[in-house]
Each structure stands twice: as C-alpha cells, then as structure tokens.
C-alpha cells in the first residue's frame, strides 16, 4: 500500500510541478540559473532558493491531498465490501430458509412414509396370521373328515356285516327249502318268505343309512360347538 502511495505521489508531482521535479532530478538545471552560476555560490543559503521552499510546501499539500484520496478510496472499498457482505449474507439466509423448508418437507414426507410402511407391515402380518389360521383350520377339517370317513366306514361295515350274514343265511335256507320241499305245494309260502326277506333287507338298509346320517350330524354339531 505504501509503494502505491509513493508512486501516486510521484505521479502527482510530475503533473503539478514538472519543472521542480526536473530540477530535483537534474541538479545543473534549476529555476533559470546556469550550472556555472550555481558553482559560484559559496554558501548553502545561497543554494536554497525560494522556489525550493515553495516546492516543499506544495509537496506536503499534495501528500495531504493523496492521503484524502486514499481515505476516500478506502471508504469506497470498505463500503463495497460491506455491501457484498450484506448481499452474500442475504443470499445465504435465503438459501438457508429454502434448505430449512425443504428439510422440513422431507422430514414430514419421511414420517408419512414411515407410518405407511408400519401400517403395511402390520397389515401383512395380520394377513399372514389369518392365512396361517386358515391353513391350520383346513388341516383340522381334513383330519376330522378323515376321522369321520373312517368312522362311517367302520360303522357301515359293522352294520352291513350282520345284514350280509343274515342275507346269506336266508339265501342258504331258501336254497335248501327249494331243494327239499315240494315246489308246487310250497311255492306260495316260499314267495311270501322271499318277499318278507326283501322287506327286512330294505328296512335294515334304511336303518343303516339313518344311523350313518345321525353320526355325521352329531359330529358336525360338535365341531360347531367347539368353534
């Protein structure tokens, strides 16, 4: 900064006092006095002319003027710097407000997504539990159906076997009577016995079907009560 000030001082001296600066740079050329005349001066008081004294005063005035210009320029630079700082601060505050608003919006959206994700996970968990329950119920129903089927088959076998044996026995007796009896004299009696056997066979079959239906109905009612 001092180098710039000195250069500025020299520049102003050349503009305002060119003859004085030249006389300072060239000692042989003063204010209209020849070199020989200067050499004839015997005392320093004679060498210090009034022009030199006036030049020093003007130089101090120029220095004061340059100091004022430097202060003015410094104030302008400081003012421009403060203005840039205010502009930058305003821009930063605006950017911070925008970022804060965007951040708040993202937080709200994030919370909403978290709630939706939690609700979806709970829904999926509930559906999974429901599917597992339906699967367990299906396995239980299948097991009960298999048990009922075995039971019906067993009861049907138990009921059908005596009927089958009785039917076989009646058939054997009928065949024996046909072989040993007089067909002409006993034909009406045999026809009547045969009709009775058929009726009894149908009645036993109806009883068997009714018993199986009752067993199935009782099992269904029991399962509904257990649920």
C-alpha positions in Angstrom: 0.0 0.0 0.0 2.9 2.4 0.8 4.5 1.6 -2.5 1.3 2.5 -4.3 1.1 5.7 -2.3 4.6 6.7 -3.2 4.0 6.0 -6.9 0.9 8.1 -6.7 2.8 10.9 -5.1 5.5 10.9 -7.8 2.8 10.8 -10.5 1.1 13.9 -9.0 4.4 15.7 -8.6 5.2 15.2 -12.3 1.8 16.6 -13.3 1.6 19.5 -10.9 5.3 20.5 -10.6 7.2 19.2 -13.7 9.9 21.9 -13.6 10.5 21.4 -10.0 10.8 17.7 -10.3 13.2 18.0 -13.2 15.4 20.5 -11.3 15.5 17.9 -8.5 16.5 15.1 -10.8 19.0 17.4 -12.7 21.0 19.5 -10.2 22.6 21.5 -13.0 19.2 22.9 -14.1 17.4 25.0 -11.5 14.9 27.8 -11.8 16.7 29.6 -14.7 20.2 29.5 -13.1 23.1 28.1 -15.1 25.5 25.5 -13.9 28.3 27.8 -13.7 26.3 30.3 -11.7 25.5 27.6 -9.1 29.1 26.7 -8.9 29.9 30.3 -8.0 27.6 30.2 -5.0 29.8 29.7 -1.9 27.2 29.2 0.8 24.3 26.7 1.3 22.0 29.6 2.0 22.5 30.9 -1.5 21.7 27.4 -3.0 18.3 27.2 -1.2 16.2 29.4 -3.5 12.6 30.4 -2.7 11.4 28.0 -5.4 12.7 25.0 -3.5 10.9 26.1 -0.3 7.7 26.6 -2.2 8.0 23.2 -3.8 8.3 21.5 -0.4 5.1 23.2 0.8 3.3 22.1 -2.3 4.6 18.6 -2.0 3.2 18.4 1.5 -0.1 19.7 0.2 -0.1 17.0 -2.5 0.7 14.4 0.2 -2.2 15.7 2.2 -4.4 15.5 -0.9 -3.2 12.0 -1.7 -4.0 10.9 1.9 -7.5 12.3 1.5 -7.9 10.3 -1.8 -6.6 7.2 -0.2 -9.0 7.6 2.7 -11.9 8.2 0.2 -10.9 5.2 -1.9 -10.6 3.1 1.3 -14.0 4.2 2.4 -15.4 3.2 -1.1 -13.7 -0.1 -1.0 -14.9 -0.8 2.6 -18.4 0.3 1.5 -18.4 -2.0 -1.5 -17.0 -4.8 0.7 -19.8 -4.3 3.3 -22.3 -4.2 0.5 -21.0 -7.5 -0.9 -21.1 -9.0 2.6 -24.7 -7.9 3.1 -25.6 -9.3 -0.3 -23.9 -12.5 0.5 -25.4 -12.7 3.9 -28.9 -12.1 2.4 -28.3 -14.8 -0.2 -27.1 -17.2 2.5 -30.1 -16.5 4.7 -32.4 -17.0 1.7 -30.6 -20.3 0.9 -30.8 -21.4 4.5 -34.5 -20.7 4.6 -35.1 -22.6 1.4 -33.0 -25.5 2.7 -34.8 -25.4 6.0 -38.2 -25.5 4.3 -37.1 -28.4 2.0 -35.6 -30.2 5.0 -38.9 -29.8 7.0 -40.9 -31.0 4.0 -38.6 -34.1 3.6 -39.0 -34.8 7.3 -42.8 -34.7 7.0 -42.7 -36.9 4.0 -40.3 -39.3 5.7 -42.6 -39.6 8.7 -45.5 -40.2 6.4 -43.6 -43.0 4.6 -42.6 -44.5 8.0 -46.3 -44.6 9.1 -47.4 -46.1 5.8 -44.6 -48.7 6.0 -45.5 -49.5 9.6 -49.2 -49.9 8.6 -48.3 -52.0 5.6 -46.1 -54.3 7.8 -48.9 -54.6 10.3 -51.4 -55.4 7.5 -49.1 -58.0 6.0 -48.5 -59.5 9.5 -52.3 -59.7 10.1 -52.9 -61.3 6.7 -50.1 -63.8 7.3 -51.6 -64.7 10.7 -55.0 -65.1 9.0 -53.6 -67.3 6.3 -51.8 -69.4 8.9 -55.1 -69.8 10.8 -57.0 -70.8 7.7 -54.3 -73.3 6.9 -54.5 -74.7 10.4 -58.3 -74.8 10.1 -58.0 -76.6 6.8 -55.7 -79.2 8.2 -58.0 -79.7 11.2 -61.1 -80.1 8.9 -59.2 -82.5 6.7 -58.2 -84.5 9.8 -61.8 -84.5 11.1 -63.1 -85.5 7.7 -60.7 -88.4 7.5 -61.7 -89.5 11.0 -65.4 -89.3 10.2 -64.8 -91.2 7.0 -63.0 -93.9 8.9 -65.8 -93.9 11.5 -68.5 -94.1 8.9 -66.8 -96.9 7.0 -66.3 -98.8 10.3 -69.9 -98.4 11.3 -71.1 -99.3 7.9 -69.0 -102.4 8.0 -70.3 -103.3 11.4 -73.9 -102.8 10.4 -73.5 -104.3 6.9 -71.7 -107.5 8.0 -74.6 -108.8 10.2 -77.1 -107.9 7.4 -74.9 -109.6 4.9 -74.5 -112.6 7.0 -78.3 -112.7 7.7 -78.9 -112.3 4.0 -76.5 -115.1 3.1 -78.2 -117.3 5.7 -81.6 -116.6 4.3 -80.4 -117.4 0.8 -79.0 -120.6 2.0 -82.2 -121.6 3.8 -84.2 -120.6 0.7 -82.0 -122.8 -1.5 -82.3 -125.6 1.0 -86.0 -125.4 1.1 -86.2 -125.3 -2.7 -84.2 -128.5 -2.9 -86.0 -130.4 -0.2 -89.6 -129.0 -0.4 -92.4 -129.6 -2.8 -92.1 -126.7 -5.1 -95.7 -126.9 -6.3 -97.1 -127.1 -2.8 -94.7 -124.7 -1.0 -94.3 -122.2 -3.9 -96.7 -119.6 -2.4 -95.0 -119.9 1.0 -91.5 -119.5 -0.5 -92.6 -116.5 -2.4 -94.1 -115.0 0.7 -90.9 -115.7 2.7 -88.8 -114.2 -0.1 -90.9 -111.0 -0.1 -90.5 -110.7 3.7 -86.8 -111.1 3.4 -86.6 -108.4 0.8 -88.6 -106.1 3.1 -86.4 -106.8 6.0 -83.3 -106.2 3.9 -84.6 -102.8 2.8 -85.6 -101.9 6.4 -82.1 -102.8 7.6 -80.6 -100.7 4.8 -82.7 -97.7 5.8 -81.8 -98.1 9.4 -78.1 -98.2 8.4 -78.4 -95.0 6.3 -80.2 -93.2 9.1 -77.6 -94.3 11.7 -74.8 -93.0 9.5 -76.6 -89.7 8.9 -77.1 -89.3 12.6 -73.5 -89.9 13.3 -72.4 -87.3 10.7 -74.9 -84.8 12.0 -73.7 -85.2 15.6 -70.1 -84.7 14.6 -71.0 -81.5 12.7 -72.8 -80.1 15.7 -70.0 -81.0 18.0 -67.4 -79.2 15.7 -69.6 -76.1 15.6 -69.8 -76.0 19.4 -66.1 -76.4 19.7 -65.5 -73.4 17.4 
